[in-house]
Amino acid sequence: MALILLFFCFYGFEISDAKVLITEVYADTLMKGEPDEFIVLENFGDSAVNLEGWSISDGEGEIIFPDFVVQPHQKVYVAREAEAFERQALDFGVAVRADFEYEDSSEEVPNLQTRGFFALRNKGDEVILRDKHGEVVDAVIFGDAKFNGDASWRGAPLQRPVGGMVFKRKGGKDTNTRRDWVLLWLHTPYFDAKRFNCEEAVAFVSPDCSFEAICDELVRASSFICLNVYEFESFALKDALRNAILRGVKVKILLEGSPVGGMSDEEEEIVEELREAGAEVRFSAEPFVNHAKYAVIDGESVIIMTENWGNSGVPHEKTFGNRGWGIILRSKELAEYFKNVFDADFRRGKTEFNEGAKENQEVYGKVGKGGGGEEEKGMPKLHLASSDAEYLLVGDIEAFYACGNITVEPILAPDNAYEEILSMLEGARERIYVEMFSAEKIFNNECMMNPFFDALISAARRGCEVKVLLDAKKYNLDGNNDNDEVVAWLNGAAHAENLNLRAEIADLDALGLLKIHNKGAIIDGQKVLISSLNWKSCSLHNREAGVIVESEPVARYYEQVFMHDWNLTVKGGGEILHPSGKTMSEEWGKIFYVALTFVIIVVIFLLIKRYRE
């Protein structure tokens, strides 16, 4: 046996669990001439691997490795020009050194031997890793490239790369298909989907009770607050953060560096005041939009919202504003997860605001300054009183407190949102209610029908009840691929196939809302999606954050709010549904008849008793 082992070692055959894979490909880069192009390899095995004689090919040229041993779980950075690669990494707050380069720029970094011309095409290319025997070890195919190799790649290629974003493998996952990969911002870690148990949750909605719920949580802070939000224009929430700073709480804030219309005067003033108080404020400088809306407090709790911290998203005066959902989740493990996400994004943020425009921006309506108009419309009075998770809608909506048996799954774009939201919709068996600010019928980036709404049609085909309520603002209806086209598509499918599916544009006048700014869904009265992600293809490239909360009481809370909005839209102020699914008059009618029956039984009993006496 010893002789056999010696034979294998002498001839360099691998008898261990060595597994070297391509883990990152950066093709469409930010620098002119693309000297910052790079590829990353990683050894996922438990044994070292010598890369001598190994090569990476793009079909036109190849780069060949010298004698170099890769230890288990070690990464190998292969840059086009090491100096450009390292300089750009530092710009994003990452200190990383290139192990090799294939165009000479640094005396300190060894050059790889080249054959032909190796350079990654932005429109599409193949990246083929071969061992010293010429056997294909791994392959990545993207864009318009085709690969006629072995089973190292199967099925459709990855999409065409997007400038400033990197193809990144999802951990050590290796099915040799596009499912192994995600497109992420440059030098950002990949965050996988995980499930957490939560001890306590506080569900709330805008405009009714979001301000009170958030302020109550900020008052609880004793150590730190990390806030990531697209826009911050609420002076009342600014004061709440300032008060936290004054009592010794460390505050970090990450804002979008290029919001639509630029930074408002209000936000500029808020940033200045918070910085003077001691907050550290940075602006996202990513190629795409930092559209998340969450906060991490003391490593103990997370606030997840659909709304920005503005006067319509979290109104101090709750008589006007957007319809939005939010939830406070108390869990150390969940807070640690979101803190890691925040730290990764905050590290790359810039201290100065970026006045430049950004491509693929979503459109957001601005509340008119100076008051009047839409802001003066009153909100309908609505109340959710809770008793054993049964709700009656009679006044202002109050926050709902839940504890025990709550499961939470973080949803992040661009990391895992696409797969996890689709999986949630595909798992529905009874009903799906969706309330959404901005949507599209056709995914422009992929030239395909919107997979989320396609999943709703599939759910209706298998017998689910499906309701979809979309915003009615003019900028969500003017185009030829927005909310009204989605409604027409869904209702057309329902009519053609006799499905229990209906979509509506919200009646904002009946609701008294500024707009539907929600990005939420309720599944089977058991799960709730609360996120910042609109159902549009460009949103999947943004930094979006949300959660899927599995809790029947929490789901029923949001289901009641949805049915309130739905019924006022459909019936123009019609009756609100009880949690049983019946109208309130039907429910009270049932209660009346039960009470009447009880009274009759009591009267008969008394008459019989009197007769016997």
VOKEVO-594661 format. One record per residue (C-alpha): x, y, z; residue in one letter. Coordinates in steps of 0.02 Angstrom, whole numbers, plus 50000, padded with zeros to 5 digits. Example, Ala and Ser with C-alpha at 12.3 -4.5 7.8 and 13.67 -1.06 7.14 Angstrom:
2
506154977550390A;506844994750357S;
END
This chain:
613
500005000050000M;501415011950042A;502205008649872L;500555013049786I;500425029349881L;502245033449839L;501895029849655F;500425041949649F;501385055449742C;502905053549627F;501875055749470Y;500865070049544G;499155061949530F;497815069349643E;497155056549766I;496395069249885S;494855080049892D;495675094349796A;494425104849699K;494955120949613V;493545131349539L;493335148149455I;492435159149583T;492445176749509E;492495184049332V;492575202849305Y;492375206449120A;491445223049094D;492465234549205T;492415252549263L;494125258249200M;494465264549023K;495355251048925G;494845238549060E;496545235649142P;495605230849302D;494905214749226E;495195199649338F;494795181349374I;494835172449543V;495145153949576L;494865145149741E;495345128149809N;493805120949893F;494665104549933G;495595098750088D;497275096450001S;498515108049917A;498585108749727V;500075113749619N;499465124349472L;501035122149369E;500515119449188G;498695123849222W;497905136649105S;496425148249081I;495775150348905S;494475161848825D;494485152648658G;495645165148573E;497095164848695G;497655156948857E;498665161149011I;499755147749091I;500255145849274F;502025142949338P;502475132049487D;501255138449619F;500445128649761V;498665133249811V;498265128549989Q;496535122350042P;495245136450038H;496535148549968Q;496035161049833K;497135165349683V;496885182749607Y;497335183849423V;497295201849360A;497515209149188R;498575223049265E;498995220949448A;499215239549483E;497495244049414A;496685229449505F;497445233849673E;497145252649656R;495315250149616Q;495085237949760A;495735251249879L;494485263649807D;493135251549867F;493915249650038G;494695232650004V;496555228850023A;496945214149911V;498505209349813R;498555201049643A;499455184349639D;499765185349450F;499495197049305E;499415193449118Y;499915210849057E;501485218149134D;501165232649254S;502065228249416S;503815222049453E;503195213949613E;501835203149534V;502365188249423P;501745187749245N;500845172649176L;501445164949014Q;500245169148872T;499785160948707R;498775171048582G;497795185948648F;496825183548810F;495515196848854A;493725194948912L;492405201448791R;491015211748868N;489705204848749K;490115187148799G;491545175048820D;492085158448893E;493285155949038V;493975138249034I;495105131449171L;496165116549119R;497395106149219D;499175101949162K;498515087349060H;497355098648962G;495785091849044E;494395104349078V;494235106949266V;492945120949266D;492075132649144A;491055148749148V;490085154348994I;489245171348984F;488375182848861G;488345177548678D;489765164848696A;489535146448657K;490505131948730F;490595115048646N;491595106848784G;491125093248905D;489945093449054A;490935107449136S;489545118949078W;487745114149041R;486275124148978G;486115142748943A;487575154548975P;487575167949108L;486815184549055Q;487875197848974R;488935206249109P;488485223349176V;489785236949196G;490535237249369G;489775220549421M;490645203949445V;490065186249411F;490285177449577K;490045159149623R;488795155749763K;490025148349887G;490655131349832G;489075127149736K;489525118049573D;488135111449462T;489025117649305N;487535128649263T;487055146949281R;486205142749446R;487925142749528D;488215161049492W;487615178349541V;488055195649474L;488685206649617L;489435223849639W;491315224849630L;492195218449788H;490615213949881T;490395197449973P;488995185549928Y;487645183450060F;486735166850049D;484935164050101A;484775158250282K;483375155350405R;483325162550580F;482185160550730N;481535176850800C;480985179450980E;479865194550949E;479175204850807A;478295221650794V;477305223450633A;476785240850578F;476185250450426V;476365267750352S;475665280450369P;474705274850523D;475965268850650C;477695267850571S;478365283650654F;477915278250830E;478565260550804A;480245266450737I;480485279850869C;480075267551007D;481425255950941E;482705270050924L;482395274951105V;482885257151155R;484605258851074A;486055259451196S;487585254551093S;487455257550905F;486255260950761I;486715256550582C;485495263750456L;485455260350269N;484115270050176V;483885276750000Y;483315294050057E;483235302650227F;482125318150232E;481225316850400S;481765330050526F;480775321050661A;481755304950635L;483345315250626K;482955321750799D;482695303950863A;484415298950798L;485205314750867R;484485311051039N;485235293451028A;486945300850987I;486825312851135L;486565298251254R;488115289451186G;487445278551045V;488605276950894K;487665280450732V;488195275650556K;487135280150405I;487305274450224L;486305284150094L;486125282449906E;487435293349822G;486395297549667S;484535298149711P;483305302949575V;483255321949564G;484825323549671G;484955326549857M;483565337549924S;483895352750032D;483065343650177E;484205328550163E;485755339450147E;485285348650306E;484925332350398I;486605325050348V;487515340750407E;486625341050575E;486905322550609L;488735323750563R;488935338550680E;488125328250818A;489375314150788G;488585302350662A;489655294550526E;488765296750359V;489295289250193R;488545288650019F;488435273149912S;489495274749755A;489025258249672E;488605256849486P;486815252949536F;485605259749664V;485725257549852N;483855255949876H;483815246450041A;482845252650193K;483395244150353Y;484225247550520A;485205236750642V;485115241550825I;486305235750963D;486585219050876G;484885214250948E;483555219850824S;483265224150641V;482025236350565I;481505231450388I;480425243250286M;479715246750115T;479825265450151E;481155278750149N;481415289350304W;480425303850236G;478865313850273N;477735302850166S;478585286150202G;478665288150392V;477535303150426P;477565311650594H;475775317050559E;474895301050508K;473445309250418T;474355307850250F;475725297650171G;476155281650078N;475505264350108R;477025254550162G;477445239950274W;478785237950405G;479305225850540I;480485225750689I;481285208750718L;482215204950879R;483525191650849S;485405192450882K;485815180550739E;484745190250614L;485485206750674A;487245199750649E;486795194650471Y;486165211950425F;487615220250517K;488815210650405N;487855216550252V;487895234450315F;489755233950355D;490185227350181A;489185241050095D;489675254950215F;491525250950193R;491395255050008R;490375270850036G;491065288350004K;491035302950122T;490505315149986E;488855315549895F;488905311049710N;487995323449599E;488155312349444G;486705303049367A;486595284249377K;485985272249245E;484495260649270N;483775271749406Q;481995267849453E;480735282049447V;480075289049609Y;478805302549632G;479265317049743K;478065324949865V;477785342749812G;478605355749922K;477615369350005G;476125358750056G;474435357649975G;473825345849841G;473995327549878E;474745330050051E;473135337750117E;472055322350088K;471515314250248G;471805295950289M;470335284450324P;470215279950508K;470665261750533L;471025251450688H;471715234150717L;471325228350893A;472125211650934S;471445197551040S;472085179951009D;472625185850836A;470825190950788E;470685208550717Y;469285221050698L;469545235850583L;468725250950664V;470005265150679G;471845269250653D;472975254450619I;474045250650769E;475675240850775A;475495222350811F;476645213250933Y;477005194750905A;478155182650993C;478655164550979G;478695152950827N;479285166350705I;480465161250566T;481375174350462V;482325173050298E;483325188250240P;483045193250058I;484455202849973L;484725209049796A;485735205849699P;486235190749805D;484725179549830N;483105189249804A;482665182349633Y;482735164049683E;481985165949857E;480485176549804I;480115164649660L;480245149749777S;479035158049897M;477755161149759L;477955143749687E;477625136349859G;475925144649880A;474455132649893R;472945143249941E;473115161949910R;474335175749866I;474035194349896Y;475285206549819V;475375225449847E;476705234049744M;477325251449701F;478165248649533S;478145233849415A;478435228949235E;477685215949120K;479295212149026I;481005210849107F;481945222748992N;483675216649041N;483215198549005E;481905201448868C;480685189448951M;479015190149039M;479125195449220N;479455179049312P;478645184949475F;476965188649393F;477145173249284D;477285163549447A;475655171549505L;474775165449349I;475475148049380S;474855148849559A;473105153349499A;473165138749376R;473475126649519R;471975133649614G;472655148049717C;471675164049743E;472755178449682V;472495197049709K;473705210549648V;473575229049694L;474755241249607L;475095259849628D;474135272649526A;475365287149514K;475535294249339K;477375289749322Y;476905271449354N;475615271649213L;476355282649076D;477535270048996G;477175254848890N;477905242449015N;477305247149189D;475885244649311N;474385245849195D;475175233749071E;475435221349213V;473615223049266V;473005220449088A;474125205049068W;473555196949230L;471705200449204N;471835194749023G;472575178049079A;471235176449214A;469835179549087H;470565167948956A;470805153449077E;469425157049203N;470685159049344L;470365165549521N;471555179949485L;471205198549487R;472345213749474A;471885231849509E;472645249249505I;472385256549679A;471055269749704D;472125282549795L;470665294649815D;469615281549905A;471095276350010L;471665294150049G;473465288650017L;474835298349931L;475365282349841K;475555263749862I;477405262549899H;477335244849968N;478355230249900K;477515216049991G;476615199549972A;475665187750086I;475665169050052I;474315157150117D;474035167850271G;475685160950336Q;477145170350256K;477445188850223V;478705196950108L;479225214350167I;480585222050059S;481235237149965S;481215227649799L;480005232649662N;479605218749540W;480685225549399K;482245218449317S;483325233449365C;482875230949548S;483755214149548L;485415223049521H;485115235849659N;485555233749841R;483835228849903E;483425221650074A;481945212650145G;481325197650241V;480115183350221I;479275181550390V;478395165150427E;477105168150564S;475225166050551E;474785180650668P;475985192450576V;475345186750407A;473535189450460R;473945207050518Y;474595211950346Y;473205202250261E;471935213150348Q;472835228950295V;472915222550116F;471065218350115M;470665235750179H;471625243450033D;470895230849910W;469085233149963N;469155252049960L;469885250849785T;468675237849719V;467105243449808K;467485261949827G;467315261550015G;466465244750028G;466515233250176E;468115227250254I;468425208750273L;468545199750439H;470015187450457P;468765173550416S;468675180350238G;466875186350258K;466315204450257T;466075212650425M;464175213250402S;464185194550366E;465255191450519E;464155202250631W;462635193750556G;463325176950606K;463675183550781I;461905190750791F;461095174050744Y;462195164650867V;461705176851004A;459865175950956L;459915157050962T;460715157751134F;459365169751197V;457975158551129I;458735143251213I;458845152651379V;457035158551365V;456415141051326I;457415134151473F;456655147051591L;454885143651528L;455095124951551I;455805127651725K;454355139051771R;453075126751703Y;453795112451808R;453735123151964E;
END
